[in-house]
Amino acid sequence: MRIETVKITNYKTLKDVEITNIGAFAVFLGENGTGKSTLFDVFGFLGDCLTGDVSTALGKRGGFHEVRSRESEGDIQFLFQYRLEDDTVKTSRLCTYELAIGLDADGDPVVSKESLRYRRGQHGEPWKFLDYSRGIGEAITNESTNLKNIKDAIREPKPLAAANILAINSLGQMKEFPAAAEFRNVIKDWFVSDFQINAARQVQDVATHEQLNTIGDNIANVARYLHDKHPDRYNALLKKIRQRIPGMESVEAEPTIDGRILLRFSDGRFKDPFIARYVSDGTIKIFAYLVMLADPNPHKLLCVEEPENQLYPHLLKILVEEFREYAETGGQVFVSTHSPDLVNELEPSEVYLIRKGRDGFSEVSAVVDNKLAVDLCKAGDKLGYLWKENILTAAGGSDA
């Protein structure tokens, strides 16, 4: 699964944004306050809508009027186009999910529109598997790739329990709606990293954790899991640590006598290992990223905000290579950054520029569409230097 298009309307500073032709690895470059975190929050918002409902997700962000773009009218709207491989027909399916959130007569949030459809190949009528508004709608109950004509599909009304819950969440938990379940599972697997170094330093209770959580406070548990269940991946991770951090020999996740687990970092220049509390921020962070990227079950979408913080510039090239490998072998990777050093390691096709327009709302443009930037890169210039000199902004559109 790979997201190809994202269109956002009336979501905070993202009043009217469309991003197309998104690759497996995409980096969103911009100064502080331009909307990078807001873009990633969109994916977290959809996840919160599945965990609870639309009202709960909005409430976590201050409510509908705080989330809807300032001085804007109408619904908050999202459109996602993503591609899924369909082995049964030996082709890929371009799927489109649309969601609009508004208010009812009492001022309470409702799902004013929700639809899921896909098209087979380049031609043919799209299959709309569900179509809902305010809790009322219909869905196809005989989903099958063997259906020759969309007219043969059986559509049945399936009212939802409330107007503020997502149809893909409600129907996606029923076996007769595999298309809804498929996209529901995709959203549930979106991962927005909010790694916190202090949380990662804490000694943790012994437990089996297969994947790093958003803040990284279970890093010792995940490291232990990789060591025990996927030693090949763990040994490859240690090899990278030794290559990336001078003097670092190994990292062990050791159970303690009181039933907890802690990380011990062994530096070959010293007799005794260091516990996580006493190693550098950069060491903890690069280890956490390598643990996250060693996941044998990669996330469908991995979002990482400003990974350059606390890392030495020479580690950024290595990190970019690791992100690319993850994207090529598993899930899609989105990264936000304001680091020229990180952007210097990127190709124009991998970078999107986010900036504030004159109206105060975010604008997003693909660097690959900036002919001057592409030509300068072909001539040997680095994108990070071009951005630092304001060449990307000057050639790419309106000023901040």
Residue pairs with C-beta under 8 A, 6 or more apart in sequence:
1 82
1 83
1 84
1 186
1 300
1 332
2 22
2 24
2 82
2 83
2 332
3 22
3 80
3 81
3 82
3 301
3 332
4 20
4 21
4 22
4 81
4 82
4 83
4 94
5 18
5 19
5 20
5 21
5 22
5 79
5 80
5 81
6 17
6 18
6 19
6 22
6 42
6 78
6 79
6 80
6 81
7 17
7 18
7 19
7 77
7 78
7 79
7 80
8 14
8 16
8 17
8 18
8 39
8 42
8 77
8 78
8 79
9 15
9 16
9 17
9 74
9 75
9 76
9 77
9 78
10 68
10 69
10 72
10 74
10 75
10 76
10 77
11 38
11 42
11 45
11 67
11 68
11 69
11 76
11 78
12 35
12 38
12 41
12 67
12 69
13 34
13 35
13 38
13 69
13 356
13 360
13 361
13 362
14 35
14 38
14 39
14 42
14 69
14 361
14 362
15 69
15 72
15 359
15 361
15 362
16 361
17 39
17 362
17 363
17 364
18 364
19 352
19 364
19 366
20 366
21 366
22 332
23 327
23 349
23 350
24 327
24 328
24 332
24 333
25 323
25 324
25 327
25 328
25 332
25 333
25 335
25 350
26 332
26 333
26 334
26 335
26 350
26 351
26 352
27 334
27 335
27 336
27 337
27 342
27 343
27 346
27 350
27 351
27 352
28 36
28 39
28 334
28 335
28 336
28 337
28 351
28 352
28 354
28 364
29 336
29 337
29 338
29 343
29 351
29 352
29 353
29 354
29 367
29 387
29 392
30 36
30 336
30 338
30 353
30 354
30 355
31 338
31 355
31 400
32 338
33 356
34 354
34 355
34 356
34 362
34 400
35 354
35 356
35 362
35 364
36 305
36 306
36 336
36 337
36 338
36 354
37 305
37 336
38 362
39 336
39 354
39 362
39 364
40 192
40 303
40 305
40 334
40 336
41 61
41 192
42 78
43 190
43 192
43 301
43 303
44 190
44 192
45 57
45 61
46 78
46 99
46 187
46 190
47 187
47 188
47 190
47 192
48 56
48 57
48 60
49 56
49 57
49 166
49 169
50 166
50 168
50 169
50 184
50 187
50 188
51 57
53 162
53 164
53 165
53 166
54 101
54 109
54 110
54 111
54 164
54 165
54 166
55 108
55 109
55 164
58 64
58 67
58 101
58 109
61 67
64 76
64 101
64 103
64 109
67 76
68 76
69 361
70 360
74 102
75 100
75 101
75 102
75 112
75 113
76 100
76 101
76 102
77 98
77 99
77 100
77 101
77 113
78 97
78 98
78 99
78 100
79 96
79 97
79 98
79 99
80 96
80 97
81 94
81 95
81 96
81 97
82 94
82 95
82 97
82 186
83 92
83 93
83 94
83 95
84 92
84 93
84 95
84 118
84 182
85 92
85 93
86 92
86 93
86 120
86 145
88 145
89 120
89 145
91 120
91 121
93 118
93 119
93 120
94 118
94 119
95 116
95 117
95 118
95 183
96 115
96 116
96 117
96 118
96 119
96 126
97 115
97 116
97 168
97 183
98 113
98 114
98 115
98 116
99 111
99 113
99 114
99 166
100 111
100 112
100 113
100 114
101 109
101 110
101 111
101 112
102 109
102 110
102 112
103 109
103 110
104 110
104 134
104 163
108 164
109 164
110 134
110 135
110 163
110 164
111 132
111 133
111 134
111 135
111 163
111 164
111 165
111 166
111 167
112 133
112 134
113 132
113 133
114 130
114 131
114 132
114 133
114 137
114 166
114 167
114 168
115 128
115 130
115 131
115 132
116 128
116 129
116 130
116 167
116 168
116 179
116 180
116 183
117 126
117 127
117 128
117 129
118 126
118 127
118 129
118 179
119 125
119 126
119 127
120 127
125 150
127 140
127 150
127 153
128 140
129 139
129 140
129 143
129 177
129 179
129 180
130 137
130 138
130 139
130 140
130 167
130 168
130 171
130 177
130 179
130 180
131 137
131 138
131 139
132 138
132 160
132 167
134 163
135 159
135 160
135 161
135 162
135 163
135 164
135 165
136 157
136 159
136 160
137 157
137 158
137 159
137 160
137 167
138 155
138 156
138 157
138 158
139 155
139 156
139 158
139 167
139 171
139 177
139 180
140 153
140 154
140 155
140 177
140 179
141 154
141 155
141 156
141 176
141 177
142 153
142 154
143 153
143 176
143 177
143 178
143 179
147 153
158 167
158 171
160 167
160 170
161 170
167 180
168 180
168 183
168 184
168 187
169 184
171 177
171 180
171 181
172 180
172 181
172 182
172 183
172 184
172 185
173 181
173 184
174 180
174 181
175 181
186 300
186 301
189 299
189 300
189 301
189 331
190 299
190 300
190 301
190 303
191 214
191 299
191 301
191 302
191 303
192 214
192 303
192 305
193 214
193 216
193 292
193 302
193 303
193 304
193 305
194 214
194 215
194 305
195 214
195 215
195 216
195 285
195 288
195 289
195 304
196 215
196 216
196 217
197 216
197 281
197 284
197 285
197 310
199 215
199 216
199 217
200 215
200 216
200 217
200 219
200 276
200 284
200 288
201 276
201 277
201 284
202 217
203 220
203 256
203 260
203 261
203 262
204 217
204 218
204 220
204 221
204 260
204 261
204 262
205 259
205 260
205 261
206 221
206 255
206 259
206 260
206 261
207 218
207 221
208 221
208 225
209 218
209 221
209 222
209 225
210 222
210 225
210 295
210 297
211 222
211 295
211 297
211 299
212 218
212 219
212 222
212 288
212 291
212 292
212 295
216 288
219 263
219 287
219 288
219 291
220 253
220 261
220 262
220 263
220 276
221 253
221 261
222 291
223 234
223 251
223 253
223 263
223 291
224 253
224 255
224 261
226 233
226 234
226 237
226 291
226 294
227 234
227 252
227 253
230 294
230 296
233 294
233 296
234 294
236 294
237 290
237 291
237 294
238 250
238 251
240 290
240 318
240 322
241 248
241 250
241 251
241 286
241 287
241 290
242 248
242 249
242 250
244 286
244 315
244 318
245 283
245 286
247 267
247 268
247 269
248 265
248 266
248 267
248 268
248 283
249 266
249 267
249 268
250 265
250 266
251 263
251 264
251 265
251 266
251 287
252 263
252 264
252 266
252 273
253 261
253 262
253 263
253 264
254 261
254 262
254 263
254 264
255 261
256 262
262 275
262 276
263 275
263 276
263 287
264 273
264 274
264 275
264 276
265 273
265 274
265 275
265 276
265 279
265 283
265 287
266 273
266 274
267 273
267 274
276 284
281 310
282 310
282 311
282 312
282 315
285 307
285 309
285 310
285 311
286 311
286 315
286 319
289 304
289 307
289 319
289 322
290 322
292 302
293 322
293 323
293 325
293 326
295 330
298 326
298 329
298 330
298 331
299 330
299 331
300 331
300 332
301 331
301 332
301 333
301 334
302 326
302 331
302 332
302 333
302 334
303 333
303 334
303 335
303 336
304 323
304 333
304 334
304 335
304 336
305 335
305 336
306 336
306 337
306 338
306 339
307 316
307 319
307 335
307 337
307 342
308 316
308 337
308 338
308 339
308 341
308 342
311 319
313 339
313 341
316 339
316 341
316 342
316 345
317 345
319 342
320 342
320 345
320 346
323 333
323 335
324 333
326 333
327 333
335 342
337 343
339 384
340 384
340 385
340 387
340 388
341 384
342 384
343 351
343 382
343 383
343 384
343 387
344 382
344 383
344 384
344 385
346 383
347 377
348 367
348 368
348 370
348 373
348 374
348 377
348 383
349 367
349 368
351 366
351 367
351 368
351 383
352 364
352 365
352 366
352 367
353 364
353 365
353 366
353 367
353 370
353 387
353 392
353 393
353 396
354 362
354 363
354 364
355 362
355 363
355 393
355 397
355 398
355 399
355 400
356 362
356 363
356 400
357 363
357 398
358 398
358 399
363 397
363 398
365 396
365 397
367 373
367 374
367 383
367 392
367 396
368 374
370 392
370 395
370 396
371 395
372 391
372 395
373 383
373 386
373 391
373 392
373 395
373 396
376 386
376 391
377 383
377 386
383 392
386 392
387 393
393 399
393 400
